Each structure stands twice: as C-alpha cells, then as structure tokens.
Amino acid sequence: TPVTTNTVTSTAQVAQLVCNPAGTLAALTITFPPSPVNGQTFGIAISQIVTILTLNTSDGSTIDGTITTSSLNSNGGWVYSSSATTWFKIH
C-alpha cells in the first residue's frame, strides 16, 4: 500500500503490479522489473488517483508510451524488446 512520494520497485518475477493506496496520491514512482528478457510483459493496475506518476527502469532501458498520471482504476501494460532495449506500451 504505497503512500505519496513512495517508490514501488518491481522484482524480476513480477508480471502484474497492483498498487492499492488508501486514497489519492500526489506522487508515486514505479520501477519496472530489472534484467528483462525479450518478450517479457509487465502490467500496472492502480486503484486510486495519482497526480504525478513516474515510471522508470533500473537497468537503463527505455519506456515507450509512459503514463504520467492515473485516474481511478487505471492500468497499463508493456512488452520488452531486447533488440531495442525498450518497454513498448501494449495497452
């Protein structure tokens, strides 16, 4: 259950990260899984409003199609391309 300004860091085994804060958050940072492999998917589901949402990686890869805010019950999904070292948004 994150609170404002927390960073939620995913582990390599997580395919779907569910964030269920108690209420609206002014800011939240989510770090994608480390050492991704080609074709790996990662999804985020957020139950509350997040005014400033920051998505980042711990390995220098890129996130194409990042989201910067969250409304109630928002979600997004990405797939990793090792040749491009990029997470591409798929929904």
PyMOL Python script that loads the backbone (N, CA, C, O; Angstrom):
from pymol import cmd

cmd.read_pdbstr("""\
ATOM      1  N   THR A   1       0.848  -1.182   0.000  1.00  0.00           N
ATOM      2  CA  THR A   1       0.000   0.000   0.000  1.00  0.00           C
ATOM      3  C   THR A   1       0.890   1.241   0.000  1.00  0.00           C
ATOM      4  O   THR A   1       1.326   1.685   1.062  1.00  0.00           O
ATOM      5  N   PRO A   2       1.160   1.797  -1.154  1.00  0.00           N
ATOM      6  CA  PRO A   2       2.052   2.951  -1.224  1.00  0.00           C
ATOM      7  C   PRO A   2       1.399   4.221  -0.679  1.00  0.00           C
ATOM      8  O   PRO A   2       0.176   4.357  -0.650  1.00  0.00           O
ATOM      9  N   VAL A   3       2.250   5.134  -0.255  1.00  0.00           N
ATOM     10  CA  VAL A   3       1.819   6.471   0.151  1.00  0.00           C
ATOM     11  C   VAL A   3       2.539   7.477  -0.737  1.00  0.00           C
ATOM     12  O   VAL A   3       3.451   7.115  -1.480  1.00  0.00           O
ATOM     13  N   THR A   4       2.127   8.749  -0.660  1.00  0.00           N
ATOM     14  CA  THR A   4       2.702   9.788  -1.515  1.00  0.00           C
ATOM     15  C   THR A   4       4.213   9.814  -1.430  1.00  0.00           C
ATOM     16  O   THR A   4       4.792   9.706  -0.349  1.00  0.00           O
ATOM     17  N   THR A   5       4.833   9.955  -2.563  1.00  0.00           N
ATOM     18  CA  THR A   5       6.280  10.020  -2.820  1.00  0.00           C
ATOM     19  C   THR A   5       6.988   8.684  -2.649  1.00  0.00           C
ATOM     20  O   THR A   5       8.215   8.647  -2.736  1.00  0.00           O
ATOM     21  N   ASN A   6       6.286   7.601  -2.415  1.00  0.00           N
ATOM     22  CA  ASN A   6       6.922   6.284  -2.357  1.00  0.00           C
ATOM     23  C   ASN A   6       7.421   5.877  -3.737  1.00  0.00           C
ATOM     24  O   ASN A   6       6.932   6.348  -4.764  1.00  0.00           O
ATOM     25  N   THR A   7       8.408   4.990  -3.729  1.00  0.00           N
ATOM     26  CA  THR A   7       8.844   4.307  -4.935  1.00  0.00           C
ATOM     27  C   THR A   7       8.533   2.833  -4.753  1.00  0.00           C
ATOM     28  O   THR A   7       8.958   2.214  -3.778  1.00  0.00           O
ATOM     29  N   VAL A   8       7.792   2.279  -5.694  1.00  0.00           N
ATOM     30  CA  VAL A   8       7.489   0.856  -5.690  1.00  0.00           C
ATOM     31  C   VAL A   8       8.388   0.216  -6.737  1.00  0.00           C
ATOM     32  O   VAL A   8       8.299   0.544  -7.921  1.00  0.00           O
ATOM     33  N   THR A   9       9.247  -0.690  -6.306  1.00  0.00           N
ATOM     34  CA  THR A   9      10.201  -1.331  -7.208  1.00  0.00           C
ATOM     35  C   THR A   9       9.790  -2.775  -7.434  1.00  0.00           C
ATOM     36  O   THR A   9       9.670  -3.560  -6.493  1.00  0.00           O
ATOM     37  N   SER A  10       9.579  -3.109  -8.699  1.00  0.00           N
ATOM     38  CA  SER A  10       9.185  -4.468  -9.058  1.00  0.00           C
ATOM     39  C   SER A  10      10.398  -5.390  -9.032  1.00  0.00           C
ATOM     40  O   SER A  10      11.524  -4.957  -9.278  1.00  0.00           O
ATOM     41  N   THR A  11      10.161  -6.648  -8.736  1.00  0.00           N
ATOM     42  CA  THR A  11      11.214  -7.654  -8.843  1.00  0.00           C
ATOM     43  C   THR A  11      11.113  -8.324 -10.214  1.00  0.00           C
ATOM     44  O   THR A  11      10.128  -8.141 -10.930  1.00  0.00           O
ATOM     45  N   ALA A  12      12.121  -9.089 -10.568  1.00  0.00           N
ATOM     46  CA  ALA A  12      12.179  -9.710 -11.892  1.00  0.00           C
ATOM     47  C   ALA A  12      11.013 -10.651 -12.152  1.00  0.00           C
ATOM     48  O   ALA A  12      10.614 -10.819 -13.305  1.00  0.00           O
ATOM     49  N   GLN A  13      10.458 -11.264 -11.124  1.00  0.00           N
ATOM     50  CA  GLN A  13       9.408 -12.261 -11.301  1.00  0.00           C
ATOM     51  C   GLN A  13       7.999 -11.671 -11.440  1.00  0.00           C
ATOM     52  O   GLN A  13       7.058 -12.403 -11.748  1.00  0.00           O
ATOM     53  N   VAL A  14       7.840 -10.384 -11.222  1.00  0.00           N
ATOM     54  CA  VAL A  14       6.511  -9.767 -11.227  1.00  0.00           C
ATOM     55  C   VAL A  14       6.071  -9.455 -12.655  1.00  0.00           C
ATOM     56  O   VAL A  14       6.768  -8.758 -13.392  1.00  0.00           O
ATOM     57  N   ALA A  15       4.903  -9.982 -13.038  1.00  0.00           N
ATOM     58  CA  ALA A  15       4.335  -9.686 -14.353  1.00  0.00           C
ATOM     59  C   ALA A  15       3.235  -8.639 -14.253  1.00  0.00           C
ATOM     60  O   ALA A  15       2.971  -7.921 -15.218  1.00  0.00           O
ATOM     61  N   GLN A  16       2.589  -8.546 -13.084  1.00  0.00           N
ATOM     62  CA  GLN A  16       1.496  -7.593 -12.877  1.00  0.00           C
ATOM     63  C   GLN A  16       1.646  -6.980 -11.495  1.00  0.00           C
ATOM     64  O   GLN A  16       1.612  -7.683 -10.485  1.00  0.00           O
ATOM     65  N   LEU A  17       1.814  -5.663 -11.456  1.00  0.00           N
ATOM     66  CA  LEU A  17       1.962  -4.944 -10.198  1.00  0.00           C
ATOM     67  C   LEU A  17       0.641  -4.254  -9.872  1.00  0.00           C
ATOM     68  O   LEU A  17       0.132  -3.463 -10.667  1.00  0.00           O
ATOM     69  N   VAL A  18       0.095  -4.555  -8.710  1.00  0.00           N
ATOM     70  CA  VAL A  18      -1.158  -3.941  -8.277  1.00  0.00           C
ATOM     71  C   VAL A  18      -0.845  -2.971  -7.155  1.00  0.00           C
ATOM     72  O   VAL A  18      -0.318  -3.364  -6.114  1.00  0.00           O
ATOM     73  N   CYS A  19      -1.167  -1.705  -7.365  1.00  0.00           N
ATOM     74  CA  CYS A  19      -0.987  -0.668  -6.343  1.00  0.00           C
ATOM     75  C   CYS A  19      -2.362  -0.282  -5.831  1.00  0.00           C
ATOM     76  O   CYS A  19      -3.234   0.127  -6.598  1.00  0.00           O
ATOM     77  N   ASN A  20      -2.545  -0.415  -4.532  1.00  0.00           N
ATOM     78  CA  ASN A  20      -3.840  -0.143  -3.926  1.00  0.00           C
ATOM     79  C   ASN A  20      -3.670   0.831  -2.752  1.00  0.00           C
ATOM     80  O   ASN A  20      -3.821   0.439  -1.595  1.00  0.00           O
ATOM     81  N   PRO A  21      -3.354   2.100  -3.049  1.00  0.00           N
ATOM     82  CA  PRO A  21      -3.205   3.071  -1.967  1.00  0.00           C
ATOM     83  C   PRO A  21      -4.539   3.340  -1.285  1.00  0.00           C
ATOM     84  O   PRO A  21      -5.605   3.091  -1.846  1.00  0.00           O
ATOM     85  N   ALA A  22      -4.456   3.851  -0.069  1.00  0.00           N
ATOM     86  CA  ALA A  22      -5.667   4.128   0.708  1.00  0.00           C
ATOM     87  C   ALA A  22      -6.502   5.259   0.109  1.00  0.00           C
ATOM     88  O   ALA A  22      -7.706   5.332   0.352  1.00  0.00           O
ATOM     89  N   GLY A  23      -5.880   6.131  -0.664  1.00  0.00           N
ATOM     90  CA  GLY A  23      -6.594   7.263  -1.264  1.00  0.00           C
ATOM     91  C   GLY A  23      -5.732   7.892  -2.344  1.00  0.00           C
ATOM     92  O   GLY A  23      -4.731   7.317  -2.771  1.00  0.00           O
ATOM     93  N   THR A  24      -6.129   9.070  -2.778  1.00  0.00           N
ATOM     94  CA  THR A  24      -5.404   9.802  -3.814  1.00  0.00           C
ATOM     95  C   THR A  24      -3.968  10.071  -3.385  1.00  0.00           C
ATOM     96  O   THR A  24      -3.706  10.406  -2.230  1.00  0.00           O
ATOM     97  N   LEU A  25      -3.037   9.920  -4.332  1.00  0.00           N
ATOM     98  CA  LEU A  25      -1.628  10.211  -4.078  1.00  0.00           C
ATOM     99  C   LEU A  25      -1.183  11.395  -4.932  1.00  0.00           C
ATOM    100  O   LEU A  25      -1.537  11.492  -6.107  1.00  0.00           O
ATOM    101  N   ALA A  26      -0.408  12.288  -4.332  1.00  0.00           N
ATOM    102  CA  ALA A  26       0.143  13.411  -5.094  1.00  0.00           C
ATOM    103  C   ALA A  26       1.217  12.930  -6.060  1.00  0.00           C
ATOM    104  O   ALA A  26       1.324  13.433  -7.178  1.00  0.00           O
ATOM    105  N   ALA A  27       2.017  11.949  -5.626  1.00  0.00           N
ATOM    106  CA  ALA A  27       3.109  11.460  -6.469  1.00  0.00           C
ATOM    107  C   ALA A  27       3.438  10.012  -6.128  1.00  0.00           C
ATOM    108  O   ALA A  27       3.338   9.592  -4.975  1.00  0.00           O
ATOM    109  N   LEU A  28       3.827   9.264  -7.140  1.00  0.00           N
ATOM    110  CA  LEU A  28       4.238   7.873  -6.973  1.00  0.00           C
ATOM    111  C   LEU A  28       5.215   7.531  -8.088  1.00  0.00           C
ATOM    112  O   LEU A  28       5.031   7.938  -9.235  1.00  0.00           O
ATOM    113  N   THR A  29       6.260   6.773  -7.739  1.00  0.00           N
ATOM    114  CA  THR A  29       7.222   6.284  -8.729  1.00  0.00           C
ATOM    115  C   THR A  29       7.161   4.762  -8.750  1.00  0.00           C
ATOM    116  O   THR A  29       7.156   4.118  -7.701  1.00  0.00           O
ATOM    117  N   ILE A  30       7.113   4.191  -9.956  1.00  0.00           N
ATOM    118  CA  ILE A  30       7.134   2.739 -10.128  1.00  0.00           C
ATOM    119  C   ILE A  30       8.335   2.384 -10.987  1.00  0.00           C
ATOM    120  O   ILE A  30       8.520   2.933 -12.073  1.00  0.00           O
ATOM    121  N   THR A  31       9.150   1.457 -10.488  1.00  0.00           N
ATOM    122  CA  THR A  31      10.316   0.987 -11.230  1.00  0.00           C
ATOM    123  C   THR A  31      10.010  -0.383 -11.832  1.00  0.00           C
ATOM    124  O   THR A  31       9.584  -1.301 -11.131  1.00  0.00           O
ATOM    125  N   PHE A  32      10.231  -0.507 -13.134  1.00  0.00           N
ATOM    126  CA  PHE A  32       9.970  -1.748 -13.865  1.00  0.00           C
ATOM    127  C   PHE A  32      10.923  -2.861 -13.416  1.00  0.00           C
ATOM    128  O   PHE A  32      11.940  -2.583 -12.780  1.00  0.00           O
ATOM    129  N   PRO A  33      10.600  -4.123 -13.743  1.00  0.00           N
ATOM    130  CA  PRO A  33      11.453  -5.248 -13.351  1.00  0.00           C
ATOM    131  C   PRO A  33      12.876  -5.114 -13.904  1.00  0.00           C
ATOM    132  O   PRO A  33      13.066  -4.644 -15.026  1.00  0.00           O
ATOM    133  N   PRO A  34      13.873  -5.527 -13.117  1.00  0.00           N
ATOM    134  CA  PRO A  34      15.261  -5.481 -13.587  1.00  0.00           C
ATOM    135  C   PRO A  34      15.566  -6.652 -14.524  1.00  0.00           C
ATOM    136  O   PRO A  34      14.880  -7.674 -14.499  1.00  0.00           O
ATOM    137  N   SER A  35      16.586  -6.494 -15.336  1.00  0.00           N
ATOM    138  CA  SER A  35      17.093  -7.554 -16.235  1.00  0.00           C
ATOM    139  C   SER A  35      15.987  -8.224 -17.044  1.00  0.00           C
ATOM    140  O   SER A  35      15.853  -9.447 -17.010  1.00  0.00           O
ATOM    141  N   PRO A  36      15.186  -7.428 -17.780  1.00  0.00           N
ATOM    142  CA  PRO A  36      14.102  -8.036 -18.561  1.00  0.00           C
ATOM    143  C   PRO A  36      14.642  -8.867 -19.721  1.00  0.00           C
ATOM    144  O   PRO A  36      15.761  -8.661 -20.191  1.00  0.00           O
ATOM    145  N   VAL A  37      13.816  -9.811 -20.168  1.00  0.00           N
ATOM    146  CA  VAL A  37      14.155 -10.643 -21.316  1.00  0.00           C
ATOM    147  C   VAL A  37      13.198 -10.327 -22.460  1.00  0.00           C
ATOM    148  O   VAL A  37      12.099  -9.819 -22.237  1.00  0.00           O
ATOM    149  N   ASN A  38      13.618 -10.628 -23.670  1.00  0.00           N
ATOM    150  CA  ASN A  38      12.810 -10.337 -24.848  1.00  0.00           C
ATOM    151  C   ASN A  38      11.425 -10.969 -24.732  1.00  0.00           C
ATOM    152  O   ASN A  38      11.303 -12.158 -24.436  1.00  0.00           O
ATOM    153  N   GLY A  39      10.388 -10.176 -24.965  1.00  0.00           N
ATOM    154  CA  GLY A  39       9.012 -10.654 -24.916  1.00  0.00           C
ATOM    155  C   GLY A  39       8.376 -10.620 -23.540  1.00  0.00           C
ATOM    156  O   GLY A  39       7.193 -10.928 -23.398  1.00  0.00           O
ATOM    157  N   GLN A  40       9.147 -10.248 -22.521  1.00  0.00           N
ATOM    158  CA  GLN A  40       8.597 -10.164 -21.151  1.00  0.00           C
ATOM    159  C   GLN A  40       7.536  -9.075 -21.091  1.00  0.00           C
ATOM    160  O   GLN A  40       7.699  -8.007 -21.680  1.00  0.00           O
ATOM    161  N   THR A  41       6.462  -9.348 -20.385  1.00  0.00           N
ATOM    162  CA  THR A  41       5.409  -8.350 -20.212  1.00  0.00           C
ATOM    163  C   THR A  41       5.385  -7.873 -18.768  1.00  0.00           C
ATOM    164  O   THR A  41       5.780  -8.583 -17.844  1.00  0.00           O
ATOM    165  N   PHE A  42       4.903  -6.635 -18.608  1.00  0.00           N
ATOM    166  CA  PHE A  42       4.762  -6.049 -17.285  1.00  0.00           C
ATOM    167  C   PHE A  42       3.535  -5.164 -17.306  1.00  0.00           C
ATOM    168  O   PHE A  42       3.381  -4.315 -18.184  1.00  0.00           O
ATOM    169  N   GLY A  43       2.666  -5.366 -16.335  1.00  0.00           N
ATOM    170  CA  GLY A  43       1.452  -4.573 -16.247  1.00  0.00           C
ATOM    171  C   GLY A  43       1.340  -3.887 -14.901  1.00  0.00           C
ATOM    172  O   GLY A  43       1.862  -4.360 -13.892  1.00  0.00           O
ATOM    173  N   ILE A  44       0.650  -2.765 -14.911  1.00  0.00           N
ATOM    174  CA  ILE A  44       0.422  -1.993 -13.692  1.00  0.00           C
ATOM    175  C   ILE A  44      -1.072  -1.722 -13.578  1.00  0.00           C
ATOM    176  O   ILE A  44      -1.716  -1.310 -14.543  1.00  0.00           O
ATOM    177  N   ALA A  45      -1.612  -1.958 -12.394  1.00  0.00           N
ATOM    178  CA  ALA A  45      -3.001  -1.604 -12.091  1.00  0.00           C
ATOM    179  C   ALA A  45      -2.973  -0.732 -10.838  1.00  0.00           C
ATOM    180  O   ALA A  45      -2.377  -1.100  -9.826  1.00  0.00           O
ATOM    181  N   ILE A  46      -3.620   0.422 -10.918  1.00  0.00           N
ATOM    182  CA  ILE A  46      -3.632   1.373  -9.800  1.00  0.00           C
ATOM    183  C   ILE A  46      -5.087   1.700  -9.474  1.00  0.00           C
ATOM    184  O   ILE A  46      -5.851   2.120 -10.343  1.00  0.00           O
ATOM    185  N   SER A  47      -5.455   1.500  -8.212  1.00  0.00           N
ATOM    186  CA  SER A  47      -6.853   1.649  -7.819  1.00  0.00           C
ATOM    187  C   SER A  47      -7.278   3.089  -7.534  1.00  0.00           C
ATOM    188  O   SER A  47      -8.470   3.397  -7.553  1.00  0.00           O
ATOM    189  N   GLN A  48      -6.319   3.969  -7.271  1.00  0.00           N
ATOM    190  CA  GLN A  48      -6.641   5.343  -6.875  1.00  0.00           C
ATOM    191  C   GLN A  48      -6.033   6.361  -7.838  1.00  0.00           C
ATOM    192  O   GLN A  48      -5.242   6.008  -8.712  1.00  0.00           O
ATOM    193  N   ILE A  49      -6.407   7.614  -7.667  1.00  0.00           N
ATOM    194  CA  ILE A  49      -5.843   8.699  -8.464  1.00  0.00           C
ATOM    195  C   ILE A  49      -4.406   8.948  -8.023  1.00  0.00           C
ATOM    196  O   ILE A  49      -4.114   9.015  -6.829  1.00  0.00           O
ATOM    197  N   VAL A  50      -3.511   9.083  -9.004  1.00  0.00           N
ATOM    198  CA  VAL A  50      -2.130   9.505  -8.761  1.00  0.00           C
ATOM    199  C   VAL A  50      -1.895  10.726  -9.640  1.00  0.00           C
ATOM    200  O   VAL A  50      -1.948  10.632 -10.867  1.00  0.00           O
ATOM    201  N   THR A  51      -1.637  11.867  -9.016  1.00  0.00           N
ATOM    202  CA  THR A  51      -1.491  13.116  -9.760  1.00  0.00           C
ATOM    203  C   THR A  51      -0.228  13.118 -10.610  1.00  0.00           C
ATOM    204  O   THR A  51      -0.275  13.479 -11.786  1.00  0.00           O
ATOM    205  N   ILE A  52       0.893  12.722 -10.033  1.00  0.00           N
ATOM    206  CA  ILE A  52       2.151  12.648 -10.783  1.00  0.00           C
ATOM    207  C   ILE A  52       2.686  11.227 -10.656  1.00  0.00           C
ATOM    208  O   ILE A  52       3.128  10.808  -9.586  1.00  0.00           O
ATOM    209  N   LEU A  53       2.640  10.500 -11.756  1.00  0.00           N
ATOM    210  CA  LEU A  53       3.121   9.127 -11.794  1.00  0.00           C
ATOM    211  C   LEU A  53       4.406   9.086 -12.619  1.00  0.00           C
ATOM    212  O   LEU A  53       4.433   9.526 -13.769  1.00  0.00           O
ATOM    213  N   THR A  54       5.463   8.554 -12.020  1.00  0.00           N
ATOM    214  CA  THR A  54       6.741   8.438 -12.711  1.00  0.00           C
ATOM    215  C   THR A  54       7.053   6.963 -12.888  1.00  0.00           C
ATOM    216  O   THR A  54       7.044   6.197 -11.925  1.00  0.00           O
ATOM    217  N   LEU A  55       7.330   6.571 -14.124  1.00  0.00           N
ATOM    218  CA  LEU A  55       7.734   5.196 -14.431  1.00  0.00           C
ATOM    219  C   LEU A  55       9.195   5.227 -14.834  1.00  0.00           C
ATOM    220  O   LEU A  55       9.602   6.059 -15.646  1.00  0.00           O
ATOM    221  N   ASN A  56       9.996   4.313 -14.264  1.00  0.00           N
ATOM    222  CA  ASN A  56      11.393   4.262 -14.651  1.00  0.00           C
ATOM    223  C   ASN A  56      11.904   2.835 -14.631  1.00  0.00           C
ATOM    224  O   ASN A  56      11.196   1.909 -14.234  1.00  0.00           O
ATOM    225  N   THR A  57      13.141   2.672 -15.065  1.00  0.00           N
ATOM    226  CA  THR A  57      13.790   1.370 -15.073  1.00  0.00           C
ATOM    227  C   THR A  57      15.064   1.451 -14.244  1.00  0.00           C
ATOM    228  O   THR A  57      15.597   2.535 -14.011  1.00  0.00           O
ATOM    229  N   SER A  58      15.538   0.310 -13.808  1.00  0.00           N
ATOM    230  CA  SER A  58      16.765   0.274 -13.019  1.00  0.00           C
ATOM    231  C   SER A  58      17.969  -0.153 -13.853  1.00  0.00           C
ATOM    232  O   SER A  58      19.094  -0.192 -13.354  1.00  0.00           O
ATOM    233  N   ASP A  59      17.729  -0.474 -15.127  1.00  0.00           N
ATOM    234  CA  ASP A  59      18.800  -1.032 -15.953  1.00  0.00           C
ATOM    235  C   ASP A  59      19.146  -0.192 -17.174  1.00  0.00           C
ATOM    236  O   ASP A  59      19.897  -0.648 -18.036  1.00  0.00           O
ATOM    237  N   GLY A  60      18.620   1.015 -17.269  1.00  0.00           N
ATOM    238  CA  GLY A  60      18.935   1.885 -18.393  1.00  0.00           C
ATOM    239  C   GLY A  60      18.089   1.667 -19.627  1.00  0.00           C
ATOM    240  O   GLY A  60      18.288   2.348 -20.633  1.00  0.00           O
ATOM    241  N   SER A  61      17.145   0.729 -19.580  1.00  0.00           N
ATOM    242  CA  SER A  61      16.258   0.541 -20.725  1.00  0.00           C
ATOM    243  C   SER A  61      15.266   1.702 -20.798  1.00  0.00           C
ATOM    244  O   SER A  61      15.143   2.489 -19.859  1.00  0.00           O
ATOM    245  N   THR A  62      14.573   1.795 -21.910  1.00  0.00           N
ATOM    246  CA  THR A  62      13.653   2.891 -22.173  1.00  0.00           C
ATOM    247  C   THR A  62      12.215   2.403 -22.035  1.00  0.00           C
ATOM    248  O   THR A  62      11.920   1.234 -22.284  1.00  0.00           O
ATOM    249  N   ILE A  63      11.324   3.309 -21.635  1.00  0.00           N
ATOM    250  CA  ILE A  63       9.888   3.017 -21.607  1.00  0.00           C
ATOM    251  C   ILE A  63       9.233   3.883 -22.668  1.00  0.00           C
ATOM    252  O   ILE A  63       9.219   5.109 -22.562  1.00  0.00           O
ATOM    253  N   ASP A  64       8.691   3.240 -23.690  1.00  0.00           N
ATOM    254  CA  ASP A  64       7.995   3.942 -24.762  1.00  0.00           C
ATOM    255  C   ASP A  64       6.505   3.873 -24.467  1.00  0.00           C
ATOM    256  O   ASP A  64       5.946   2.785 -24.332  1.00  0.00           O
ATOM    257  N   GLY A  65       5.870   5.013 -24.367  1.00  0.00           N
ATOM    258  CA  GLY A  65       4.448   5.032 -24.045  1.00  0.00           C
ATOM    259  C   GLY A  65       4.224   5.085 -22.554  1.00  0.00           C
ATOM    260  O   GLY A  65       3.352   4.400 -22.019  1.00  0.00           O
ATOM    261  N   THR A  66       5.014   5.900 -21.885  1.00  0.00           N
ATOM    262  CA  THR A  66       4.865   6.033 -20.443  1.00  0.00           C
ATOM    263  C   THR A  66       3.566   6.754 -20.107  1.00  0.00           C
ATOM    264  O   THR A  66       3.025   7.489 -20.933  1.00  0.00           O
ATOM    265  N   ILE A  67       3.074   6.544 -18.908  1.00  0.00           N
ATOM    266  CA  ILE A  67       1.915   7.278 -18.426  1.00  0.00           C
ATOM    267  C   ILE A  67       2.385   8.166 -17.275  1.00  0.00           C
ATOM    268  O   ILE A  67       3.282   7.786 -16.522  1.00  0.00           O
ATOM    269  N   THR A  68       1.788   9.338 -17.140  1.00  0.00           N
ATOM    270  CA  THR A  68       2.275  10.310 -16.163  1.00  0.00           C
ATOM    271  C   THR A  68       1.261  10.651 -15.088  1.00  0.00           C
ATOM    272  O   THR A  68       1.550  11.439 -14.187  1.00  0.00           O
ATOM    273  N   THR A  69       0.086  10.069 -15.175  1.00  0.00           N
ATOM    274  CA  THR A  69      -0.958  10.295 -14.185  1.00  0.00           C
ATOM    275  C   THR A  69      -1.869   9.073 -14.167  1.00  0.00           C
ATOM    276  O   THR A  69      -1.860   8.270 -15.100  1.00  0.00           O
ATOM    277  N   SER A  70      -2.642   8.938 -13.117  1.00  0.00           N
ATOM    278  CA  SER A  70      -3.539   7.793 -13.007  1.00  0.00           C
ATOM    279  C   SER A  70      -4.899   8.264 -12.509  1.00  0.00           C
ATOM    280  O   SER A  70      -4.992   9.025 -11.546  1.00  0.00           O
ATOM    281  N   SER A  71      -5.936   7.810 -13.169  1.00  0.00           N
ATOM    282  CA  SER A  71      -7.290   8.050 -12.677  1.00  0.00           C
ATOM    283  C   SER A  71      -7.711   6.831 -11.860  1.00  0.00           C
ATOM    284  O   SER A  71      -6.924   5.897 -11.705  1.00  0.00           O
ATOM    285  N   LEU A  72      -8.913   6.824 -11.344  1.00  0.00           N
ATOM    286  CA  LEU A  72      -9.394   5.666 -10.592  1.00  0.00           C
ATOM    287  C   LEU A  72      -9.345   4.413 -11.457  1.00  0.00           C
ATOM    288  O   LEU A  72      -9.774   4.427 -12.611  1.00  0.00           O
ATOM    289  N   ASN A  73      -8.825   3.345 -10.896  1.00  0.00           N
ATOM    290  CA  ASN A  73      -8.776   2.036 -11.562  1.00  0.00           C
ATOM    291  C   ASN A  73      -8.106   2.074 -12.935  1.00  0.00           C
ATOM    292  O   ASN A  73      -8.643   1.554 -13.913  1.00  0.00           O
ATOM    293  N   SER A  74      -6.933   2.694 -12.993  1.00  0.00           N
ATOM    294  CA  SER A  74      -6.156   2.773 -14.234  1.00  0.00           C
ATOM    295  C   SER A  74      -5.260   1.550 -14.384  1.00  0.00           C
ATOM    296  O   SER A  74      -4.923   0.879 -13.409  1.00  0.00           O
ATOM    297  N   ASN A  75      -4.886   1.282 -15.622  1.00  0.00           N
ATOM    298  CA  ASN A  75      -3.930   0.202 -15.863  1.00  0.00           C
ATOM    299  C   ASN A  75      -3.168   0.455 -17.148  1.00  0.00           C
ATOM    300  O   ASN A  75      -3.580   1.254 -17.989  1.00  0.00           O
ATOM    301  N   GLY A  76      -2.064  -0.230 -17.282  1.00  0.00           N
ATOM    302  CA  GLY A  76      -1.250  -0.143 -18.483  1.00  0.00           C
ATOM    303  C   GLY A  76      -0.392  -1.387 -18.578  1.00  0.00           C
ATOM    304  O   GLY A  76      -0.122  -2.044 -17.573  1.00  0.00           O
ATOM    305  N   GLY A  77       0.032  -1.706 -19.779  1.00  0.00           N
ATOM    306  CA  GLY A  77       0.870  -2.876 -19.972  1.00  0.00           C
ATOM    307  C   GLY A  77       1.933  -2.612 -21.014  1.00  0.00           C
ATOM    308  O   GLY A  77       1.725  -1.832 -21.944  1.00  0.00           O
ATOM    309  N   TRP A  78       3.078  -3.264 -20.858  1.00  0.00           N
ATOM    310  CA  TRP A  78       4.217  -3.095 -21.736  1.00  0.00           C
ATOM    311  C   TRP A  78       4.826  -4.449 -22.061  1.00  0.00           C
ATOM    312  O   TRP A  78       4.685  -5.403 -21.297  1.00  0.00           O
ATOM    313  N   VAL A  79       5.504  -4.526 -23.198  1.00  0.00           N
ATOM    314  CA  VAL A  79       6.270  -5.711 -23.567  1.00  0.00           C
ATOM    315  C   VAL A  79       7.694  -5.248 -23.861  1.00  0.00           C
ATOM    316  O   VAL A  79       7.903  -4.178 -24.431  1.00  0.00           O
ATOM    317  N   TYR A  80       8.668  -6.063 -23.466  1.00  0.00           N
ATOM    318  CA  TYR A  80      10.070  -5.682 -23.610  1.00  0.00           C
ATOM    319  C   TYR A  80      10.669  -6.225 -24.897  1.00  0.00           C
ATOM    320  O   TYR A  80      10.482  -7.392 -25.240  1.00  0.00           O
ATOM    321  N   SER A  81      11.389  -5.365 -25.603  1.00  0.00           N
ATOM    322  CA  SER A  81      12.143  -5.755 -26.798  1.00  0.00           C
ATOM    323  C   SER A  81      13.625  -5.643 -26.468  1.00  0.00           C
ATOM    324  O   SER A  81      14.133  -4.547 -26.229  1.00  0.00           O
ATOM    325  N   SER A  82      14.320  -6.781 -26.455  1.00  0.00           N
ATOM    326  CA  SER A  82      15.740  -6.751 -26.119  1.00  0.00           C
ATOM    327  C   SER A  82      16.571  -6.087 -27.217  1.00  0.00           C
ATOM    328  O   SER A  82      17.589  -5.463 -26.918  1.00  0.00           O
ATOM    329  N   SER A  83      16.160  -6.208 -28.480  1.00  0.00           N
ATOM    330  CA  SER A  83      16.930  -5.587 -29.564  1.00  0.00           C
ATOM    331  C   SER A  83      16.863  -4.060 -29.489  1.00  0.00           C
ATOM    332  O   SER A  83      17.795  -3.374 -29.911  1.00  0.00           O
ATOM    333  N   ALA A  84      15.768  -3.532 -28.955  1.00  0.00           N
ATOM    334  CA  ALA A  84      15.614  -2.081 -28.819  1.00  0.00           C
ATOM    335  C   ALA A  84      15.892  -1.602 -27.391  1.00  0.00           C
ATOM    336  O   ALA A  84      15.898  -0.400 -27.127  1.00  0.00           O
ATOM    337  N   THR A  85      16.120  -2.543 -26.476  1.00  0.00           N
ATOM    338  CA  THR A  85      16.240  -2.256 -25.030  1.00  0.00           C
ATOM    339  C   THR A  85      15.143  -1.282 -24.580  1.00  0.00           C
ATOM    340  O   THR A  85      15.398  -0.284 -23.906  1.00  0.00           O
ATOM    341  N   THR A  86      13.910  -1.621 -24.985  1.00  0.00           N
ATOM    342  CA  THR A  86      12.763  -0.740 -24.744  1.00  0.00           C
ATOM    343  C   THR A  86      11.546  -1.543 -24.331  1.00  0.00           C
ATOM    344  O   THR A  86      11.275  -2.620 -24.863  1.00  0.00           O
ATOM    345  N   TRP A  87      10.814  -0.989 -23.362  1.00  0.00           N
ATOM    346  CA  TRP A  87       9.485  -1.483 -22.995  1.00  0.00           C
ATOM    347  C   TRP A  87       8.476  -0.725 -23.865  1.00  0.00           C
ATOM    348  O   TRP A  87       8.388   0.500 -23.781  1.00  0.00           O
ATOM    349  N   PHE A  88       7.714  -1.444 -24.701  1.00  0.00           N
ATOM    350  CA  PHE A  88       6.723  -0.812 -25.577  1.00  0.00           C
ATOM    351  C   PHE A  88       5.332  -1.004 -24.988  1.00  0.00           C
ATOM    352  O   PHE A  88       4.971  -2.100 -24.558  1.00  0.00           O
ATOM    353  N   LYS A  89       4.553   0.082 -24.973  1.00  0.00           N
ATOM    354  CA  LYS A  89       3.198   0.044 -24.411  1.00  0.00           C
ATOM    355  C   LYS A  89       2.291  -0.786 -25.303  1.00  0.00           C
ATOM    356  O   LYS A  89       2.248  -0.579 -26.516  1.00  0.00           O
ATOM    357  N   ILE A  90       1.562  -1.729 -24.702  1.00  0.00           N
ATOM    358  CA  ILE A  90       0.653  -2.581 -25.471  1.00  0.00           C
ATOM    359  C   ILE A  90      -0.808  -2.350 -25.091  1.00  0.00           C
ATOM    360  O   ILE A  90      -1.707  -2.741 -25.835  1.00  0.00           O
ATOM    361  N   HIS A  91      -1.055  -1.721 -23.945  1.00  0.00           N
ATOM    362  CA  HIS A  91      -2.428  -1.327 -23.579  1.00  0.00           C
ATOM    363  C   HIS A  91      -2.384  -0.357 -22.426  1.00  0.00           C
ATOM    364  O   HIS A  91      -3.429   0.099 -21.963  1.00  0.00           O
TER     365      HIS A  91
END
""", "prot")
cmd.dss("prot")
cmd.show_as("cartoon", "prot")
cmd.util.cbc("prot")
cmd.orient("prot")
